[in-house]
C-alpha cells in the first residue's frame, strides 16, 4: 500500500510493503513551457504582404472572369445567329447572295 504526498518541487512516497516504513522522494522537474514561436513584426509584415498580393490577384482574376463571361455571351449570340442563317439557307428561305451566282465572265 502506497500513499503519495505531493509538494511543489517533490513527491514523497511511503508504504508498508515489508512492514518497514519506506520513504521515497522523487524530484519533479520544474515545468517550463517550450518556447512559443512568438510572431515577430517581420513575420506579421510578411503575412500581411502575402495577403495583400492574394487580394490583388483575386481582384485581377475576377475582372478576367467577368470579361470572359461577356465574351462567352457575345460568342453564344453569334453562334445562335449563324445557326439561324444556316437553318434558313438549308430550308431555302434565305438568299445567300453573290456566292450562288456565277461571275459575269462565264
C-alpha positions in Angstrom: 0.0 0.0 0.0 1.4 3.3 -1.1 0.4 6.9 -0.3 1.6 9.9 -2.1 2.3 13.4 -0.7 2.9 16.0 -3.3 4.7 19.2 -2.8 5.5 21.9 -5.4 9.0 20.6 -6.1 9.0 16.9 -5.0 6.8 13.9 -4.4 7.2 11.6 -1.4 6.0 8.0 -1.5 5.8 5.9 1.6 4.5 2.5 2.2 4.4 -0.6 4.4 5.4 -3.2 1.9 7.5 -5.3 4.3 6.3 -3.9 7.5 9.0 -1.3 7.3 8.1 2.3 6.5 9.9 3.3 3.4 10.2 6.9 2.2 11.0 7.7 -1.4 11.5 11.2 -2.6 11.4 11.9 -6.3 12.3 15.3 -7.6 9.7 16.7 -10.0 11.3 18.8 -12.7 10.0 22.4 -12.9 7.5 22.8 -15.7 8.8 25.2 -18.2 6.7 25.6 -21.4 8.5 25.2 -24.6 9.5 28.3 -26.4 6.4 29.5 -28.2 7.2 30.9 -31.6 6.2 34.5 -30.9 5.1 36.3 -34.1 7.7 38.9 -34.8 7.0 42.1 -36.5 8.8 40.8 -39.6 6.6 37.7 -39.8 3.5 39.8 -39.3 4.5 42.1 -42.1 5.3 39.1 -44.3 1.9 37.6 -43.8 0.2 41.0 -44.4 2.2 41.4 -47.6 1.2 37.9 -48.9 -2.4 38.6 -48.0 -2.3 41.9 -49.9 -0.8 40.2 -53.0 -3.5 37.5 -52.8 -6.3 40.0 -52.6 -4.9 41.9 -55.6 -4.6 38.6 -57.6 -8.2 37.7 -56.7 -9.4 41.1 -57.9 -7.5 40.7 -61.2 -8.9 37.2 -61.7 -12.4 38.5 -61.0 -12.0 41.1 -63.7 -10.7 38.4 -66.1 -13.7 36.1 -65.3 -16.1 39.0 -65.9 -14.5 39.8 -69.3 -14.6 36.2 -70.3 -18.2 35.9 -69.3 -19.0 38.9 -71.5 -17.0 37.3 -74.4 -18.8 34.0 -74.0 -22.2 35.7 -74.1 -21.2 37.5 -77.3 -19.9 34.3 -78.9 -23.1 32.5 -78.0 -25.2 35.2 -79.6 -23.0 35.0 -82.8 -23.3 31.2 -82.9 -27.1 31.5 -82.5 -27.3 34.0 -85.4 -25.1 31.8 -87.6 -27.2 28.7 -86.7 -30.4 30.6 -87.7 -28.9 31.7 -91.0 -27.6 28.1 -91.7 -31.0 26.6 -91.0 -32.7 29.2 -93.2 -30.3 28.5 -96.0 -31.0 24.8 -95.8 -34.7 25.4 -96.0 -34.2 27.7 -99.0 -35.7 30.7 -97.2 -32.5 32.7 -97.3 -30.9 34.2 -100.4 -27.2 33.8 -99.6 -26.3 36.3 -102.3 -23.4 36.5 -104.7 -22.0 33.2 -103.5 -24.6 31.4 -105.6 -24.1 33.5 -108.7 -21.6 32.8 -111.4 -19.2 35.6 -112.2 -20.2 37.8 -115.2 -17.4 36.5 -117.4 -18.8 32.9 -117.6 
